[in-house]
Amino acid sequence: MTLLEILCPSCALFLDFDGTVVDIAPNPEAVQVPDGLIDHLRWLHTYLGGAVAVISGRPIEQIDDFLAPLKLPVAGVHGAERRGASGEVTLLSTHPLDAVEHAARSLAARHPGLLVENKRGSIALHYRQAPQLEAECLDTMRAAVEKSPGLTLLRGKMVVEAKPGGASKGRAIEAFMKEPPFAGRTPIFIGDDITDEVGFSTVQNAGGLGIKVGDGATCAWQRLPDPAALRHQFEAAAAAKSTRTTTP
């Protein structure tokens, strides 16, 4: 089943960013936004009456920078911050990150291939350039989180992150679905990572659909091979539905 068959004006579309609409890069700053992606997202936003949101582990500010001048509703830092369609920003309570950041930076100082990312309310330790250090990164972050009340550990593709315990992509989607223009629509969530599984289960429990991008076990009911395939489906859906709209 393709997006052309799935998408209708009564849907709400939620999209992860890295590894879903854009390709994974060696480090977060190196991500490239392909030509045409912003135009296709703008078309989707119009076609769905504004019911398109990005649900990402990145901060809202970074998503805005990548998609400028397009400014979509966004849940950032796995839902720790959220900007609705009205432009109002909701922030979850943050918790002290000192112990986690100290542990992560101490480890990274000994291993140049590691990257520490300080977001609002979370610390991410990336080991994409040093995959052999996965176990040590996990052990280090787990020990620091155990000493940090209010935080929980989240694993992703070549990254381990300490985040507020109340934040998740599923909860962010639920919050959007209580607000216009998302309320009352059929939710679709497209993601690629372990961190997106709660989003898949959230939309499917609400009568919607989860779509997994890439390999790996998943609870999502549909799958696409890679971000390029998703972008191709965006393009095909925009072309087909625009033609139907303009045909006499």
Backbone hydrogen bonds, N-H to C=O, Kabsch-Sander energy under -0.5 kcal/mol:
donor,donor_aa,acceptor,acceptor_aa,energy
5,E,2,T,-0.6
6,I,2,T,-1.8
7,L,3,L,-3.1
11,C,8,C,-2.3
12,A,186,T,-2.4
13,L,51,A,-2.7
14,F,12,A,-0.5
14,F,188,I,-3.2
15,L,53,A,-2.6
16,D,190,I,-2.7
19,G,22,V,-1.9
20,T,17,F,-1.9
21,V,17,F,-1.6
22,V,17,F,-1.8
30,A,27,N,-1.7
31,V,28,P,-1.0
37,L,34,P,-1.7
40,H,36,G,-2.2
41,L,37,L,-2.5
42,R,38,I,-2.3
43,W,39,D,-2.2
44,L,40,H,-2.5
45,H,41,L,-2.4
46,T,42,R,-2.0
47,Y,43,W,-3.1
48,L,44,L,-2.5
49,G,46,T,-1.6
50,G,45,H,-3.4
51,A,48,L,-1.6
52,V,50,G,-1.7
53,A,13,L,-2.3
54,V,73,P,-2.2
55,I,15,L,-2.8
56,S,54,V,-0.6
56,S,75,A,-2.9
62,Q,59,P,-0.6
63,I,59,P,-1.6
64,D,60,I,-2.5
65,D,61,E,-1.9
66,F,62,Q,-2.3
67,L,63,I,-2.2
68,A,64,D,-1.0
70,L,67,L,-2.0
74,V,83,R,-1.4
75,A,54,V,-2.9
76,G,74,V,-0.5
76,G,81,E,-2.7
77,V,58,R,-1.7
78,H,56,S,-2.2
79,G,56,S,-0.5
79,G,76,G,-1.0
80,A,76,G,-0.7
80,A,77,V,-1.4
81,E,76,G,-1.9
82,R,90,T,-2.2
83,R,74,V,-3.5
84,G,82,R,-0.5
84,G,88,E,-2.3
87,G,84,G,-1.6
90,T,82,R,-3.3
92,L,80,A,-3.0
101,E,97,L,-3.1
102,H,98,D,-2.6
103,A,99,A,-2.0
104,A,100,V,-2.7
105,R,101,E,-2.8
106,S,102,H,-2.1
107,L,103,A,-2.0
108,A,104,A,-2.5
109,A,105,R,-2.0
110,R,106,S,-0.8
110,R,107,L,-0.9
111,H,107,L,-0.9
114,L,111,H,-2.2
115,L,126,H,-2.1
117,E,124,A,-3.1
118,N,116,V,-0.5
119,K,117,E,-0.7
119,K,122,S,-2.5
121,G,119,K,-0.9
122,S,119,K,-0.8
123,I,162,A,-1.8
124,A,117,E,-2.8
125,L,160,V,-2.9
126,H,115,L,-3.2
126,H,124,A,-0.6
127,Y,158,M,-2.6
128,R,158,M,-0.5
129,Q,113,G,-0.6
130,A,127,Y,-1.5
133,L,130,A,-2.3
134,E,131,P,-1.6
137,C,133,L,-2.8
138,L,134,E,-2.6
139,D,135,A,-2.6
140,T,136,E,-2.4
141,M,137,C,-2.5
142,R,138,L,-2.6
143,A,139,D,-2.2
144,A,140,T,-1.8
145,V,141,M,-2.6
146,E,142,R,-2.0
147,K,143,A,-0.6
147,K,144,A,-0.7
148,S,145,V,-2.0
151,L,148,S,-1.6
152,T,163,K,-2.6
154,L,161,E,-3.1
156,G,159,V,-2.8
158,M,156,G,-0.9
159,V,156,G,-0.9
160,V,125,L,-1.8
161,E,154,L,-3.1
162,A,123,I,-2.6
163,K,152,T,-2.4
163,K,161,E,-0.5
165,G,150,G,-2.6
167,A,164,P,-1.7
172,A,168,S,-1.9
173,I,169,K,-2.2
174,E,170,G,-2.3
175,A,171,R,-2.1
176,F,172,A,-2.2
177,M,173,I,-2.3
178,K,175,A,-1.2
179,E,176,F,-2.1
182,F,179,E,-1.0
183,A,179,E,-2.3
185,R,182,F,-1.8
186,T,10,S,-2.0
188,I,12,A,-2.6
189,F,209,L,-2.3
190,I,14,F,-2.4
191,G,211,I,-2.0
196,D,193,D,-1.5
197,E,194,I,-1.5
200,F,196,D,-2.1
201,S,197,E,-2.4
202,T,198,V,-1.8
203,V,199,G,-2.3
204,Q,200,F,-2.3
205,N,201,S,-2.2
206,A,202,T,-0.8
207,G,204,Q,-1.4
208,G,203,V,-3.3
209,L,187,P,-2.0
211,I,189,F,-2.6
212,K,222,Q,-2.7
213,V,191,G,-2.7
214,G,212,K,-0.6
214,G,224,L,-3.4
221,W,210,G,-0.7
222,Q,210,G,-1.7
224,L,212,K,-2.8
229,A,226,D,-0.6
230,L,226,D,-1.5
231,R,227,P,-2.8
232,H,228,A,-2.1
233,Q,229,A,-1.9
234,F,230,L,-2.3
235,E,231,R,-2.3
236,A,232,H,-2.6
237,A,233,Q,-2.7
238,A,234,F,-2.6
239,A,235,E,-2.4
240,A,236,A,-2.7
241,K,237,A,-2.7
242,S,238,A,-1.9
243,T,239,A,-1.8
244,R,240,A,-2.0
245,T,241,K,-1.9
246,T,242,S,-1.8
247,T,243,T,-1.3
